Amino acid sequence: MKKGLILILICFILAGCTNKLTIDFNDKIDTKIEFSFTEVEYNQSGMDIEAIINEARPIKDSYDEIYKEVSYSDQNGNYKGEYSYTYTYDNFKENDILKRCFEYAAVEEDDKTIFIYLKGKSECAPFTLNVKADNRMMSNNADEKSNNEYIWNVQKENNDIHFNISKEILKNNIFTLQNILFVLVGIGIVIGIIYLKKKQKNNE
């Protein structure tokens, strides 16, 4: 019974429960699933537990890879758990949790970048998608950002999520167009102040 409950939550299919998926892009890609639900929510799901046990995998079409249990508790009809799996930059494109949770999910890549597009309906919603990417995030449309963590609130309908991750750590480049313009504007202001002061002095 416990195994069935865990795998149901891994698949994010209990409506009303609290779910969070965190993806941390570092040297590897650490994924964490956190869930919280009640016995009533479980009983109302009416899901085929055996089918879910057979299908719940971190990697598409793989029966050798499984989620690691970090914590699990069931007290007074309240269930909480945390599960993890570590991907590599080679196998992340076979991520099955994203492809199961979104109507349209594409994980594409080239030699330097991973491109993630998640759109349309989500049978797993509502849940929050949190992405950590220290010095690797290239672009995104996150709903919010907190302490270098990019957060999306996934809904049942009309999701439109995208973010691009560099496979290598991005170097900070002080010679960006924005920084150059900022310096030029600063120089212009200083020159303007000096000119006005000289002009004022000459008039005196």
N, C-alpha and C positions, 0 to 999 in steps of 0.2 A: 504493500500500500504506500509506504513512504517513497519508494522509488518512483511509483506512478505519479505521486503528487509533485515530486521534484521535477520530473521531466515535463509535466504539464506547464509548470512555471517557466522552465527553460524555453519552451516554445511560445511563451507570452500569449497565451490564449484565454486566460481567465479575465473576463470583463469585470472591471470594478476594483481589481487589486492594484497594488502599488508596485510598479516595475521600473527598473533603471538599468540601462545598458551603457557601460563605460568602456571606451576604446582608448588605450594609451599607446601612442606611437612613440617608441624610443628605439633602442637597438633592435628590439623585437616588437611585437604588437600584443600587449597584454589586454585581454578582454575580461570584463567582470559583469556578471548578471546578479542583480539584487532584487529580491521579491518579498512581498508581504501580502497575505490573503487570509481570509477566514474560511472556516469549514462550510459555512453557508454558501459562499461563493463557489467553493469546490463542488458541493452537491448540486448546485444549479447549473454547472457547466455541461453535464451530460456528455462528456467526451469519451471517445474510445481509447482507454488507457493503453492497451496493448499496441495499438497502431502508433500512438505517440512514442512509446518506448522504442519501437523499431525505427522511427524516423528522426528522433532528436539527436542530431550530431552537429558538432561545430564545423565540420568539413563536409561539403556536399558529396554524397555517395561513398562516404567512408565509414566503416564499422570498427576501425581500429582506434580512432580518435574519440575521446570522450571529455566531458567537462569534469573538472576537479572540484570536489566539495570543499569549500572553505569554512562554511558554517551552516548549521541547520537546527531549527528548534520548532517544536509544536507544543504550545502550552495553552490550555483552556480554549481550544478551537481556533487559535491564532497561529499561523505558520509564517516563519521567516527563514530566509536562506540566502546564501551567497555562493556563487559558482564561478569558476574562472577557467580560461583557456588561453594559451599563448600561441599566437600565430607567428609566422615568419613573413618577410616581405615577398617570399616566393609563393606561399600558399594562401595569402589573405584573399586573393581573387576568388578562391573557392569557398569563401565564407557563406555558410548556409543560413545563419540566423537572420542576416539582412535580407537574403533572397526569399526567405519564408515569410518575413514580416511586412514586405511592401509589394504592392501591385506591380511596380516596376522598380527593379533594383539592378544597377549596373556597377560593377567594380572593374575598371579598366586600368591599364598601366602602360608606361613606356620604360625606357631604361632608368629614368630619373624620378618619375612621379607616379603616384597612385591617384586615380580619379574616381570619386564615389558620387553616384547619382541615385537618389531615392525619391520616388514620386508616386502620386496616386493614393489609393486606399491603403489602410493598414489594419489587418485583422488582429494585430497584436496591441493596438492602441487601446487606451492611452498609456504612454510611457515616456520617459525622458531619455534622450540620447545625449550622452556627454562624451566629448572628444578632447583628449589631451594630446598636445603635439608641440612640445618644447622645441622651438627653432626648426620646426618642420612644416607648419601650416603655411600654405601658399595663398589660398583664397577660400572663402566660405560665405554662407549666408545664414549664420547662426542666429537664433532668436535673441540670445544674450551671451555675454562673456563674463566669466568670473574667475579671477586668479589664473589666467592663462588656460581656462577650460571653456570650450565652446559647447553651448547647450541648445538643443532643439526640443520643443514640446510636440511630440508626435501625436497626431489626431487620427480619428477614424477615416476622415475624408480629406482630399485635396492637399496632401503633403507635397512639399517641394524642397528637398534638402540636397545640398551639394557642397562638397569640400575636396580640396586637392592637397595631398600630402607629399612632401619631398622625401625620397628614400634616403637622402643624405642630409646631415645637419646643414642648415642654411647659414652662411657666413654673414655677419652684419657688415653691410657696406655703407660707410659714411658718405660716399660720393653718389648718393641717390639724387634724382631730379628734385625731389621735395627738399632735401637738405641743401642742395645748391641754391635753389630759389630762396630759401629761408636766409641763407648767408648773404645773397645779393641784396635782398630787401633790407636786411640789417645794415649793410654797408651804405646803401642808398640813404637810409634814415640818418645815419651818422654824418654823411657828407652834407645832407640837407641842413642839419643842425649847425654844423661848422660854418656853412655858407651864410646862413641867416645871422649867426652871431657876428661874423666878420662884416656883413652888410650893415648891421645895426651899429657896430663900433665905428665904421667909416662915416655913417650919417651923424654920429655924435661929434 
